[in-house]
Amino acid sequence: MNDDSEENKRSSLLSIKKTKKRKIVFLGAPGVGKSAIIIRFIQDIFVDYYNPTIETVHKKNFSFQNDNIEMEILDYDGQTEYTIMSLNKFSHGIHAYVLCYSIENLQSFELINILYSKISNFSIDVPKIIVGNKSDLSIKR
């Protein structure tokens, strides 16, 4: 009976999933919907108003492909061609970048190339994802 108890303990310990911590940064021009995308993911709420963000950290825990994921999403204020000089502050411990633009704002799309170039200088092997937001406004494209 003691052997069964030890075996059960071992199998219980083996079945405990290790939590993977991931840190993702959202970057893009002001008003492109970075915060709205994040809130939709975290809370499953659609936000249809603009509330400027300075710096917010969101967290969400979930399971994905048999792994427990602890995701930290950094939502910084909108970048412009004048405020992107200090992007290296976003480089430590980052697992991915999400570069957002609005399909109805050409300047926000043009900024993506500048952001991509800047973060590629210090985060070569980190995935960078481009998201075109506000597809419901395609008539204004």
N, C-alpha and C positions, 0 to 999 in steps of 0.2 A: 504494500500500500504506500509506503514511503517513496518507492521508485516512481509510482504513478504520479504522486504529488510533485516530485522534482521534474518529471517530464512535462507536466502541465505548466509549471512555472516557466520552463525553458520555452515551450511553444508559445506561451503568452508573451514573453519578452520578444520573441522573434516576430510576432504579429504586430507589435507596436511599430507604427510607421514613423520614420524620422521626418521632421518638419524641414522643408526647404525654404529658406528665406530669400526673397527676391525684392530688389529695389528698382523701380522704374521711374524715369523722369519724363514728364510731359512738357514740351517746349513749343512755342509758336507765337505768332503775333497776338496782340490784345484783341479780344472779342471773337476769336475763331471757334470757341466752344470747348476748350480743353477741360474746364471744370465740369461742363455739362456731360461730356463723355465719361469722365471719372465718376460723377454722381450716379449716372445711369448704371455703370458697372457695379459700384459699391452698394447703392441703395435701391436700384431698379426703379428710379424715379426720373421722369423726363423734366428737365428744367428749361423753360422757354423764355427766361429773362436773363439779362446780363448783369452780373454782380462782379465787378473787378476783384481779382484775387491778388494778394500780395505774396503770400507763401502759405501753403496748406499741405499737411501730410495726412493722407488717408491710408487706412489699413483694412485689409480683408483677409480672412482665413478661409480656405476652401480646399477640397480634394480635387486632384487632377491626375488621371492615369496612375492610380494607386499611390500617389504621393500627397502628403499634406503640404499645402503651400501657405506661407505667411507672406503676403504681398504688401509692400509699402510703396505707395504712389506719391511722388512729389509733384505738386502742382504749384509752379512758380508764376509770378506775374508775367504778363505778356511781354515778349521780347520785341525790340525794334532794332533797326540797324545801329542805333546808338547805345543800346544797353546790352549787346551781346559780347562785349569785351571780356567779361568775367565768367564766361561759361566753364572754365576749368574748375570752378567751385562745384560743378555738378558731376565731376568725374570719379570721385572716390567711392568705390563699392557699388557702382551702378551696374545693373544686369541688362538694361535695355533703355533705349530712348524712343519716345513716341513724338514725332514731329508733326504738328497739326497745322492745317491751313483751312481756310474757308473757301469753298468753290466759287463763292460770289465776290471774292476779294483777291485780285491779282497780286497786289503787294504782299499779301500774306503767303501766297504761293512762292513768290520770288525770294522771300526771306528764308524759305526752307533750304535753298541751296547754300545760303550763307551759314545758317545754323549747322547744316550737315558738314560743311567744310571745317568749321570751328571745332565741333566735337570730334571729328575724325582725327584732328591733330593730337588729341590726348586719349582717345578711346577707340583705337583702331579695330580691335576684335569684338567690340560690344555691338550687339544688334541694334539697328536703327530702322524704325518703322515709320512710314509716311502715311498720314491719315487725312483724307479730304473730307471735311465735315460740311454740314448744312446742305446735303443733297436735295432736301425739300425745297431749297431756294434756287434750283437749277435755272429757272426762268430769268434770274438776275445775273447769271453767269456771264 
